[in-house]
Amino acid sequence: MELNRRQLLWAGGGIGAVALLAACGADGDAASPDAAKNTTAKPKAGGTLRVGALGRANAITRDPHGTQANESDYLILSLVYDTLTIPGAKPNTLPRLASSWTSSDDLKTWRFTLAKGAKFHDGSPVTAEDVVFSLRRLRATPSGASRLPGIEAENIKAEGNDTVVLVSDYANAELPLLMRLTTFVVKKGTADKEIEKAPGTGPFKLEWFRGGNARLVRNDDWYGGKVLLDAIEVKIFESPQAMASALLASQIDVASNVGAVAARTAESRKDVQVVRRPNDMAMPIVMRTSDGSPFADPKVREALRLAVDREAMVKQVLSGYGSVANDILGTGDPGYAKDLPQRARDLAKAKSLLTEAGFDLSKTYELKTTEDISGLAEMATLFATQVREAGVKIKVVKQESGTFWDKTWLKGDLYTSYWGTNDSVVFFASKVLVSESGTNETGWKNPAFDTAYRTAMATKDPAARAKLLHEVQKLQYDASGYLLWGMADGIDLAAAAVQGLPTLPGYGRVQLERAWLNR
């Protein structure tokens, strides 16, 4: 189950947007619209950017359609291979290998037109047949149904040399969003045994790969625009602490996704930049809503939401590197429902709701967690302390990662979760909230929610769809099994000379093709 969880995390890492037009297009220079701008100097060409990224030697993969459990592997693959679309700001889906797309009136059939001049690193042109081969290979992976939901392999076809046609089993106004993450393209007919050597189409070419470390050199023939760096060297680190130390010792130029503890350490250093990517990580408390769970009563779930001091959670768990959330997954979405009342701590009302629900305050309830990522266990402990003031006794149980994902995830009554994808209301609605989802973490089955979501996905007009998705969020806010108290910033540390780093969350963090060195 842990493997499937990781596959799902990566499968959703780049999905987002509720206001996507049915057809759009842009040039390659729009690839990283939110690159950090921290200098007035004119961008200059040249230099090698040394990037540290987290990973474990026993989890290395080179397969662009495999499970990238290591951030280091994912970064390398994202620089070598292009996806059909990429994250942006507004809209938060932009063209990449697909220059434009259109849909049928019923929103089931989508046509993606490939970018002109797109070539593989060996000089051969990218064709629609290459894309079809790649998407079908992706669809055949264990998590293929989650990566390309509603699309069977036989419904992915080429139309001429530059158009790919995808037919969904159901109306899906947001299908282009699904092309943002793992739709890496390789040449048609690439055998599995040759996949590690398959040429990509991206802004960098792989020069060498050793034990999780790699050197990539600029692709001067990249269709997406001019790349300034001569090369990027990626170094694998097993801990954020080791990576941060390497940055402070000038052994690397960027410590990617290094966390709040490292940011605090570096705050006073004038030679180090702290680059914050808002809405990067959601760490909700999951309350099971079915199967006889003690949290099945909506009044109990509302009471726990009201018992939490969100500001204190952000300050203590995230060291202030984050923001208060409002129990809706997808806070970075341009269509996020900011107008819904922000929940605040109200112990009196929480106690009243628990009494009305007949909640047994004499029992001690277990909150299960892991230490997979920094802050999870600390969050659980502080949550237990806070809800005790409402009379609810919680015992935090830390589980080894494999046990947690095998025994607790999707089954437990009360447990922690985390998602590194938070720029899309649609992603979470489809993956963890609709009744039929195989990864419905809370066991929530709400017919009104299901209807609102499906109606939104069948609505072509962006403005009308946005209103429907607002209702989707309102229903989640009112009754789901999630307590999302805050959002963690993604944090990179960088040497002073590094410019143009991306500030988008999720998949956006690996878009380094616009970075440059001011040396």
N, C-alpha and C positions, 0 to 999 in steps of 0.2 A: 504493500500500500504506500510506503514511503516513496517508492519509485514513481508511482502514479501521481502522487501529490506533487513531486518535483516537476513531472511532465506538465501537469496542469498549471503550475506556477509559471513555467516558461511559456506555455501555450497562450497565456493571457497577458504576458508582460507588456505588450505594446498596444492593447486594444483600448479604444476610447472614442469619444465625441458623440454628441446627440444632434448636432446641427449640420451634418455632412450633406452637401448637395448631391443630387443623383448623378451628376457628372462634374468632374473638375480636372484641372491640369495646372502645372506650373513648371518653371524651369529648374534645372539642377541646383542653382545657387540658393534656392529656398530650403535646402536640405536641413539646415540647423538654424532655424529662425531665432532660437532663444540662446544662442551661444553667449557665454558670459563676456561682457565688455568691461574690462577693468583698466584700460589704457587709452590714451588719445593717439598713441603711435600708430603709424600706418602698418598694416600687416606685411610681413616679409617672409620670403621663401627660405627654406633650408633648415637644417638641423634635425636631430633625432630626439624624439620625445620618449622618455623612459617612464613607463606606466606600471605601477604595482596593482595587482588584482588578486582577490581571494580565491583559493582553491586547494584541493587535496590531491596528492600524487596518485592515490588509488582511485580517483574518480575522473581522471582525464579522458576526454573524448575528442575526436577530430571529425565526427560525423555531423554535418550541418543539419541533418534531420533527426539526430539522436537526442538523448536527454542531456542537456548541458547543466550538470549539477554545480560545476565550477564557474564562477564569474570570469575567471581568466580565460577559459575555453570560449565562453559566450562572447567576450570582447574580441578575441581573435577571429572567430567565425564571422562576427558582424562587420569587421573591417575587410575581410576577404570576399564575403558573399553579400549580395544585395537582396533585400526583400522587395516585394512588389510595391508596397507603400511604407511610409515611415511616420513616426509621431511628429506633430507640429504643435503650435500653440492654438491659434484660432484661424482656420479649423485645426483640430488636432490630428488630422490625417492628411498627409501630403504625398505627392507622387514620388516614386523612386524608379525602380525598374519598369513599373507601369506608369506611363506618362499621363494617362487619363482613363476614365471608366464611365460606363453608362449602364442603366438598368432597363429591363422591360417594365411595362406599366404595372404588372403584378408583383414586381420586386423579387422575382424568383430567378430570372436569368440576368446574368451580369457579363459584360464584355470589357476586358482589360486590354488596352492598347499599349504595346511595349515602346519604351523610349527609343527614339531614333539614335543610331550610332552605338547602341549598347553592344559591347563585345566581351567575350571571355578573355582571361589573361593570356591565352595563347593566340589571340588575334582573331579567332573565329566569331562570327556574329551570333548574337543570342536570337533564337527563334521561338515561336509559340510552342513548337514541339518540345523544346528544352524545358519550358515552363510546365507544360502538361506532364512530362516525365517526372519533374521534381515534385509537383503537387501530388501526383499519384503516389510517389514514393513516400512523401510525408504522410499522406492519408493511410498508408499501410503500416505505420508505426503503431505501437501499443496505445498511444494517446492520440492517434490520428482523428478519431471522431470528435475529440475535444478541440483539436487544433483547427479542424475544418468542419464545424458542426453543420449538419443538414446537407452535406455535399458528399455524395458517393463517388468513388473513383471513376466510374463509367460516365459520370456527368461532368467531367473535366475534359474539355476538348479544344483542339486548335482550329482556328478559322483563318486560313491563309498563313502567312509567315509571321505576322505581327499582332495577332489578336487571339486571346485566350478566352474561352467561354466557360463559365461555371453556372450550373443550374442547381438551385437549392430545392430541397424537399418542401420548404415553406417560405413564405414571404420574409425577406430579411433586408430591411432598409439600410442596415449597417454592415453588410457583408465586406465592403472594402476595409473596414477596421480589422478584420481577421487576417488580412494580408500583411499586417504590420510587424509580425514577430518572426516566425520561423519559416516563412515562405522563401527560404534561401534557394537559389537556382543553380543547378549543375547541368552539365551537358547530357543530352539524351543518351541513354544506353550505358551510363557510367555504372560499372559493376561495383557491388558492395566492397569487394576487396581492393578496389581502386579509389574508393570515395575519399580517403585521406589525402590523395594527391590530385583530386579533381580541381581544375582551374576555376576560380571564381570570376565575378564581374565587378567587384567592389573597388573602392578607392585605393586599396593597398594590396600588394602581392606578398604571399608568404615566401620569405627567403630561407628560413630554417625554423625548425621546431625541435626542442630538446627538453624532455621531462616537464612539460607544462609551460616552459619559457619559449618565447618566439621572437623573431625579428621579421618585420614587415616593411617593405619598401614601397614608395609611391608608385601608383599606376598612372603614368603620364597619359595614357589613352583612355582614361575614365570618362564616360559620357556625362557624368554628373557635374562637371565643372573643375576648376583648378584646385589641386591639393597643394598646400604650401610646404608641409613637412617632407623632408627627404625620407624619413623612416620613423616607425614606432617600434620600440622594444617592449615587450610585455614580460613581466617577471611575476611568477606565482608566489603567493605568501599564504601560509596556513592560518595566520591570525592577524586581526587588525592592528594589534600592538606591534608586531614585528614589522608590518608594512609602514606604520606611522614612524617607527624608529628609523627605518631606511630613508624615509622622506626627510626627516629632520637631520639626518646625517649626509644629505645630498647624494645618496646612492640612487634615488629615483627622482623623477620630476613631478609625478602625480601619484597620490595614494587614493585609489578609487573606492568609493563606498566604504569609507573607513570608520564611520560612526561618531557619535557625540563625545565619547570619552577622549578620543584623539583630537577632536575639534577643540575641546576645552584646553587640552595641553598646548595646542598650537596658537591659541587666541592672542597671546602676547608677543608672538614672533613676527617681527616686521618683514622677515624674509619668506613668510609662508602665507598663502592665501587660503581662506576657508570658503569653499564654494558650496552653497546650500541649494538643494533641489527640493522645493516644497512638494508636499503630497506624494512622497516617495514610498512610504511604508505604512500600511494599516495593520494594527495589532489588536483586533477586537476580542472581547470576551464572547464566547459562543454559549448560548443557553438553548438547550433542546426544547422544542415546542410540542413534542409528541411522545408516544410510546410510554405513557405513564410517568413522564419526567416531573419532578417537583417544580419545574419552571414552565410547565405547559400552560398555566394560567397567565394570560396577558397582563393581569394586574401585578403578578409577581415580577415579571420581566420589567414592567414600567417602574416598579418600586426599586429594583436594583439600579436601573438607569438614573433614578433620582437620588440614589444614595451615594453616587460617585462624585468626588470633587475633581472635576476635569482639569482645572487649572493646576492643581497640585500634582496630578498625574503627569502632565506635560512637563512641569518644572522638575519633578524628582526623577521620573523614569527616563525622560528624554533630555534632561539637563537644559531644558528650554529650547532645544533644537527641534521644534515642532509646533503644532497648533492644535487648538481645541476642535474636536469634531462633534457631530450631531447625530450619530447612530445611522448614518447613510453611507454606504460604501460607494466610492467614486467621487471623492471630494475634489479631485483635480479636473473633473469634467467641465467643459465650458457651460454645459446646461445644468450644473449642480444646483439644487434647490436651496439657494441661500436665504430665501424668504421665510422658510419654516422657522418657528420660534426655537431659539437655542435653549436646549435643556440645561438647567442649572441645578445645583444641589438643593434638595428640599427634603430634609430628614423627616419632618412632620408628615408630609404627604406620603413619603415612602412607607413609614410605619402604618399609616392609615390604610394604604392599599394592601399591605401584607395582612393586616387584620381582616379586611373585607374578603380576601382570598382564602382565609383560613390557613395560612402558611404556618407550618410547624417550626416554631422558633426554638424548640427544645433540642432539635437535631443539629448535628454538625455536617455540613455538606462539603464534599471534596471538589476542589478546583484543580484540574490536571494541566500540567504544562511541561514544556521542554526547555532546554537551554540552547536550542538551535541557532537563535539569533540573540544578540545583545538586547537586554531589556525585558525579555519575555517573563522570566522568573521574577524580576523586580516588580513588574507590572502586577503579576498575580498576588504577590505579597502585599503590595500597597492596596490593591483592590480589597483583599480580605480584611485589612485593617479598617478601611473606610466603611464598608458595609456592616461591620460589627457595631458601628454607632447607630445603625437602624435595627439592630437586634439579630442580624443574620450571622451565624457562626460558620466560617469557611476555613477548611484545612487545605493548604497548598500541597499538592503531591507532584514532585518532580519525577518525570519519567525519562528513561533513555530514549533517544530519538526513534529508533526502530520500533520499540514497544508502543510509543505514543501514536505513531502513524498507523500501526497495525491494529491496536486495541482501542484507542480512544477516538481518533479522528473519525467523524461521521457517525459515531456511536455514543459518545459520552454525553452526560447530562449538562456538564459545565466544564469548559476547557478553553484554553487560549488558542488563537490562530494568528496567522500573519500572511499578508499579501503584499508583494512588491509591485503590484499593478493597481494604481488607484486613480487613473485619469478617465475612467469610463463607468458610468452607471449601467450601461448596456452589458458590459462584460459580467459584472456581478449578478445582474438580473438573470442572465442566461445560464451562468455556471453554478450559482449557489443559492438562488432564491426561487426559481420556478419549481413547481411541484414535482415535475418529472425528472429533474436533474439528478444524475447519478452522484453528484458531489454536493448535494444539499446539506450543508454542514449542520443546520439547525433542525432539519426534519420539518421545515415550515411548509404547509400546504394551504395556500390561500387562493381560492378560485377567482376572487376579484383582482388579485395581483396578476395571476396568470393571464386573465383576459386583457387587462390593461397593457401588459407587456406585448402580447401577441398582436393586439390592435396597433400598438405603436410601431412594431416592426413591419406591419402591413400598410403603413401610412407613408406615402411618398413625399408629401409636402413637408419641408423641414420645420416650418413654424408650427403646423398642426402636430407633427411628431413630437416636438419639444414640449408641447402642452400635455400630451399623453404621457411622456416620460416624467413629467413633473408629478403626475398622479401616481406613477410607479414608485417614485421616491417617497411620496406622502404615505402610501400604504406601508412601505418598509419602515419609515419613521414611526408610524403608529403601532405596528404590531409584530415586526419580525423578531427573530431570536438573537439579533446582534446588539451588543453594547459596544459601540465604537466611540471611545472617549477622546481620542486624539490621533493626530497624524504625525509620524516621524519624518523629519527632513532627511533626504539623502545628502550625504556629506562627502566631499572630496577635499583633500589637501593638495595644494600645488605650490611649486616654487614660484617666486615672484616673476620669473621670466615667461611663464606659461600664460598664453592668452587664448581667447576663443573657446574655452571649455563649455560644453553644453550645460544648461540648467534645467532641462526637462527631466521629469521623473521617469522611472521604469526603463523601458528600452531606449529612451532618449539619451540616457547617460553614456551609451557606447558610441554615439555619433561624434567621433573625434576628427572627422575629415576636414573641419574648418579650424581646427586648433593650429596655433603657430607659436614660435618662440621669439621673444623680444630680446635677442642677445646681439 
